[in-house]
C-alpha cells in the first residue's frame, strides 16, 4: 500500500501534510494518464470549457484506487401527474477501516425534458434539399427565405447515412408512459450522487468538473424572440417603403391587431406578432425581404 493510501485510510490520522496532498494529487494524475481514456472515463463537453468532466467509469476507477465503497440513501418524492423525483445521497467509506471519507448528492426527476416529453424525434420527409438552400450563407439558414424553401419553420436539414435530406420536427407531447422512466431516473440520480461523492472524497474537483454529460449536453441558448420579431418587422417595412408604410405606422398597426405594446411584449406576444407578419408576407409571393436594422422599440 502506498504512503498516500495508508494515510487516507489510517483511523489515527487527523490531517495530511503538504507532501501527502501533493502525492495524492500526483496519484490521481497518474491514474488519469495510465488508466483512464478520454471519452470513456472523462471527457470535455462542447460549450463547457476545457476542464475534463469526470464520467461514471472514471469515478469508479478513482474509488477503486482509494479502496472506497459506496452506500446509498434514497429519498423518493411523488409529484403531480404520476411524476417522481429521486434525491440520492452517496456515502463513500474505506473498505479497510470502514471510515466515512465523504459523501455526495444527486437528484433526478421525471420532469426533466428528456424523460417528460416524447415526439421530439425528426420525421424523414423523403425530400431532397432544394438547390437554392445551399446558396444561402450558413448564418442565414434560419431566415424566412430558408424556411420558405424547406416548407416551414418546423423543417430542418439533416445528414443521414451520408445523404442530406429535409426532416420535420415531431410534435412535442407529454410522455404517456412516464412510469417506464422511473428506474432510469433513479439510476441517474445515483450516478450523479456517486460522481459527486468521488470528487468530494478524493479532492479531485480541481482536476475534474461534475458529470456534465447528465445535464443537457447541448443546452440551447434562450431564443431571442425580440430579435426575430425585429427582423420580420423590419423586413416588411423595408419591402413596403414605396407604399408609404413607415416603421411607426406599421408598429401601431401591429399593436392594434395584437393588443400589446411591443416594448413590453412577452415571448408569447412576440411569437404571435411574428406569425401575424408572416401571414402578411405570405401574400407577397415569396418576396425576398431585407432586414431593416435601424428599427428600435
C-alpha positions as CSV (number, residue, x, y, z in Angstrom):
1,X,0.0,0.0,0.0
2,X,1.4,3.4,-0.9
3,X,2.0,6.0,1.8
4,X,-0.8,8.1,0.4
5,X,-3.3,5.3,0.6
6,X,-2.1,4.3,4.1
7,X,-2.5,7.9,5.3
8,X,-6.0,8.2,3.8
9,X,-7.2,5.0,5.5
10,X,-5.5,5.4,8.9
11,X,-8.0,6.0,11.7
12,X,-5.5,7.9,13.7
13,X,-4.5,10.5,11.2
14,X,-6.3,13.8,11.5
15,X,-4.6,15.8,8.8
16,X,-2.5,15.3,5.7
17,X,0.8,17.1,5.3
18,X,1.6,19.2,2.2
19,X,3.6,16.3,0.9
20,X,0.7,13.9,1.4
21,X,-1.6,16.3,-0.6
22,X,1.0,16.5,-3.4
23,X,1.3,12.7,-3.5
24,X,-2.5,12.3,-3.6
25,X,-2.9,14.7,-6.5
26,X,0.0,13.1,-8.3
27,X,-1.6,9.7,-7.8
28,X,-4.9,10.8,-9.4
29,X,-2.9,12.3,-12.3
30,X,-1.0,9.1,-12.8
31,X,-4.3,7.1,-12.8
32,X,-5.7,9.5,-15.3
33,X,-2.7,9.2,-17.5
34,X,-2.1,5.5,-17.3
35,X,-5.6,4.0,-16.9
36,X,-8.3,6.5,-18.0
37,X,-9.2,7.2,-21.6
38,X,-10.8,10.3,-22.9
39,X,-14.4,9.7,-24.0
40,X,-14.7,6.7,-21.7
41,X,-13.6,7.8,-18.2
42,X,-13.6,11.5,-18.7
43,X,-14.4,13.9,-21.5
44,X,-14.7,17.6,-22.4
45,X,-18.2,18.8,-23.1
46,X,-18.7,21.2,-26.0
47,X,-19.5,24.7,-24.7
48,X,-18.5,23.8,-21.1
49,X,-14.8,24.8,-21.1
50,X,-11.6,22.8,-21.3
51,X,-11.7,21.3,-17.9
52,X,-12.3,17.5,-18.1
53,X,-15.6,16.2,-17.0
54,X,-15.5,13.1,-14.8
55,X,-17.7,10.3,-16.1
56,X,-19.1,7.4,-14.1
57,X,-16.5,4.9,-15.3
58,X,-13.7,7.3,-14.3
59,X,-15.3,7.9,-10.9
60,X,-15.3,4.1,-10.4
61,X,-11.6,3.9,-11.2
62,X,-10.8,6.6,-8.6
63,X,-13.0,4.9,-6.0
64,X,-11.1,1.6,-6.7
65,X,-7.8,3.4,-6.4
66,X,-8.6,4.7,-2.9
67,X,-10.4,1.5,-2.0
68,X,-13.7,3.2,-1.3
69,X,-17.1,1.5,-1.2
70,X,-20.5,3.3,-1.9
71,X,-23.5,3.3,0.4
72,X,-26.7,5.0,-0.8
73,X,-29.7,6.7,0.9
74,X,-32.6,7.2,-1.4
75,X,-35.5,9.7,-0.9
76,X,-38.3,9.5,-3.4
77,X,-41.0,12.2,-3.7
78,X,-44.3,11.8,-5.5
79,X,-45.3,14.7,-7.8
80,X,-48.4,15.6,-9.8
81,X,-49.4,13.5,-12.9
82,X,-47.5,10.4,-11.7
83,X,-44.1,12.2,-11.8
84,X,-41.4,11.3,-9.3
85,X,-38.2,12.9,-8.0
86,X,-35.4,11.0,-6.6
87,X,-32.8,12.5,-4.3
88,X,-29.8,10.2,-3.5
89,X,-27.1,10.6,-1.0
90,X,-24.0,8.6,-1.7
91,X,-21.5,7.9,1.1
92,X,-18.1,6.6,0.4
93,X,-16.4,4.6,3.1
94,X,-13.0,2.9,3.3
95,X,-13.2,-0.9,2.6
96,X,-10.3,-1.4,5.1
97,X,-11.3,0.8,8.1
98,X,-15.0,1.5,7.5
99,X,-14.4,5.2,8.0
100,X,-16.5,7.7,6.1
101,X,-14.4,9.6,3.6
102,X,-17.1,11.8,2.1
103,X,-20.5,12.0,0.5
104,X,-22.3,13.5,-2.5
105,X,-25.8,14.2,-3.5
106,X,-27.7,13.8,-6.8
107,X,-31.2,14.4,-7.9
108,X,-33.2,13.4,-11.0
109,X,-36.8,13.8,-11.8
110,X,-39.2,12.6,-14.5
111,X,-40.0,16.3,-15.1
112,X,-36.7,16.7,-16.9
113,X,-37.4,17.2,-20.6
114,X,-35.7,14.0,-21.9
115,X,-38.0,11.9,-19.6
116,X,-41.1,14.1,-19.6
117,X,-41.7,14.5,-23.3
118,X,-42.0,12.3,-26.4
119,X,-42.4,13.0,-30.1
120,X,-39.4,15.3,-30.5
121,X,-37.8,13.0,-33.0
122,X,-37.3,14.0,-36.6
123,X,-39.6,12.7,-39.3
124,X,-38.0,12.0,-42.7
125,X,-40.0,13.7,-45.4
126,X,-38.0,11.9,-48.1
127,X,-37.5,15.3,-49.7
128,X,-34.3,16.5,-51.4
129,X,-32.8,19.7,-50.1
130,X,-33.6,22.5,-52.6
131,X,-30.5,23.6,-54.6
132,X,-31.2,27.2,-53.7
133,X,-30.9,26.4,-50.0
134,X,-27.2,25.7,-50.3
135,X,-26.7,29.2,-51.9
136,X,-27.8,30.8,-48.6
137,X,-24.9,31.6,-46.2
138,X,-24.7,29.3,-43.2
139,X,-25.6,32.1,-40.8
140,X,-28.7,32.9,-42.7
141,X,-30.2,29.4,-42.9
142,X,-32.7,30.2,-40.2
143,X,-34.1,33.1,-42.2
144,X,-37.6,33.4,-43.7
145,X,-36.2,32.7,-47.1
146,X,-34.6,29.4,-45.9
147,X,-37.8,28.3,-44.2
148,X,-39.8,29.1,-47.3
149,X,-37.6,26.8,-49.4
150,X,-37.9,24.0,-46.9
151,X,-41.7,24.4,-46.4
152,X,-41.9,25.8,-42.9
153,X,-40.2,26.6,-39.7
154,X,-40.7,23.1,-38.4
155,X,-38.3,21.7,-41.1
156,X,-34.6,21.1,-40.7
157,X,-31.8,19.9,-42.9
158,X,-30.1,16.7,-41.7
159,X,-27.4,14.3,-43.0
160,X,-28.3,10.7,-42.5
161,X,-26.2,7.8,-43.9
162,X,-24.2,10.4,-45.9
163,X,-27.3,11.8,-47.6
164,X,-28.7,15.2,-46.9
165,X,-32.5,15.5,-46.6
166,X,-35.3,17.6,-45.2
167,X,-36.9,16.5,-41.9
168,X,-39.9,17.6,-39.9
169,X,-39.7,18.1,-36.2
170,X,-42.2,15.8,-34.4
171,X,-44.9,17.2,-32.2
172,X,-43.8,17.6,-28.6
173,X,-46.1,15.8,-26.2
174,X,-46.2,14.5,-22.6
175,X,-44.8,11.0,-22.2
176,X,-47.9,8.8,-21.8
177,X,-45.8,6.0,-20.2
178,X,-43.9,8.1,-17.6
179,X,-43.7,5.0,-15.3
180,X,-41.3,3.4,-17.8
181,X,-38.7,6.1,-16.8
182,X,-38.8,5.5,-13.1
183,X,-35.9,3.1,-13.0
184,X,-33.8,5.2,-15.4
185,X,-34.4,8.3,-13.3
186,X,-33.4,6.6,-10.1
187,X,-30.2,5.2,-11.7
188,X,-29.4,8.7,-13.0
189,X,-29.8,10.2,-9.5
190,X,-27.5,7.5,-8.1
191,X,-24.9,8.1,-10.8
192,X,-24.9,11.9,-10.1
193,X,-24.5,11.3,-6.4
194,X,-21.7,8.8,-6.9
195,X,-19.7,11.1,-9.1
196,X,-20.2,14.0,-6.7
197,X,-19.1,11.8,-3.8
198,X,-15.9,10.7,-5.6
199,X,-15.0,14.2,-6.5
200,X,-15.5,15.3,-2.8
201,X,-13.8,12.3,-1.2
202,X,-10.7,12.4,-3.4
203,X,-10.5,16.2,-3.6
204,X,-10.4,15.9,-7.4
205,X,-12.6,18.8,-8.1
206,X,-9.6,20.8,-9.2
207,X,-8.9,18.2,-11.9
208,X,-12.4,17.4,-13.0
209,X,-15.8,19.0,-13.1
210,X,-19.1,17.3,-12.1
211,X,-20.5,14.8,-14.6
212,X,-21.9,17.4,-17.1
213,X,-22.9,14.6,-19.5
214,X,-26.0,14.2,-17.4
215,X,-27.0,17.8,-18.0
216,X,-28.4,18.9,-21.3
217,X,-25.2,18.4,-23.3
218,X,-26.2,20.9,-26.0
219,X,-28.3,23.3,-24.0
220,X,-29.6,25.8,-26.5
221,X,-29.4,29.5,-25.7
222,X,-32.6,31.2,-24.8
223,X,-34.4,32.0,-28.1
224,X,-34.3,35.7,-28.9
225,X,-37.8,36.3,-30.0
226,X,-37.4,40.1,-30.0
227,X,-34.5,39.8,-32.5
228,X,-36.6,37.5,-34.7
229,X,-39.6,39.9,-34.4
230,X,-37.4,42.9,-35.3
231,X,-36.1,41.1,-38.3
232,X,-39.6,40.2,-39.6
233,X,-40.9,43.6,-38.7
234,X,-38.1,45.4,-40.4
235,X,-38.2,43.3,-43.5
236,X,-41.9,44.0,-44.0
237,X,-41.4,47.8,-43.5
238,X,-38.4,47.8,-45.9
239,X,-40.2,46.0,-48.6
240,X,-43.2,48.4,-48.4
241,X,-41.3,51.7,-48.1
242,X,-42.6,52.6,-51.6
243,X,-46.1,52.2,-50.4
244,X,-45.6,54.8,-47.7
245,X,-45.6,52.4,-44.8
246,X,-43.2,53.7,-42.2
247,X,-42.0,51.8,-39.1
248,X,-44.2,53.9,-36.8
249,X,-47.3,53.3,-38.9
250,X,-46.7,49.5,-39.1
251,X,-45.8,49.4,-35.4
252,X,-49.2,51.0,-34.5
253,X,-51.0,48.6,-36.8
254,X,-49.3,45.5,-35.2
255,X,-50.1,46.8,-31.7
256,X,-53.7,47.4,-32.6
257,X,-54.2,44.0,-34.2
258,X,-52.4,42.0,-31.5
259,X,-53.4,44.1,-28.5
260,X,-50.0,44.6,-26.9
261,X,-47.2,47.2,-26.8
262,X,-44.1,45.9,-28.5
263,X,-41.8,47.4,-25.7
264,X,-43.5,45.2,-23.1
265,X,-44.2,42.2,-25.2
266,X,-43.7,38.7,-23.8
267,X,-42.2,35.9,-25.8
268,X,-45.7,34.6,-26.5
269,X,-46.8,38.1,-27.7
270,X,-43.8,38.3,-30.0
271,X,-44.4,34.8,-31.4
272,X,-48.0,36.0,-32.2
273,X,-46.5,39.1,-33.8
274,X,-44.1,37.1,-35.9
275,X,-47.0,34.8,-37.1
276,X,-49.1,37.9,-38.0
277,X,-46.3,39.4,-40.0
278,X,-45.6,36.1,-41.7
279,X,-49.3,35.9,-42.7
280,X,-49.0,39.3,-44.3
281,X,-45.8,38.4,-46.1
282,X,-47.1,35.1,-47.3
283,X,-49.4,37.0,-49.6
284,X,-46.4,38.6,-51.3
285,X,-45.5,35.7,-53.5
286,X,-42.4,34.7,-51.5
287,X,-40.8,38.1,-52.0
288,X,-37.3,38.2,-50.5
289,X,-37.1,40.8,-47.7
290,X,-34.1,42.8,-46.5
291,X,-33.6,43.3,-42.7
292,X,-34.2,46.9,-41.7
293,X,-31.5,47.1,-39.0
294,X,-32.4,50.6,-37.7
295,X,-35.7,49.5,-36.1
296,X,-35.7,50.4,-32.3
297,X,-38.6,49.7,-29.9
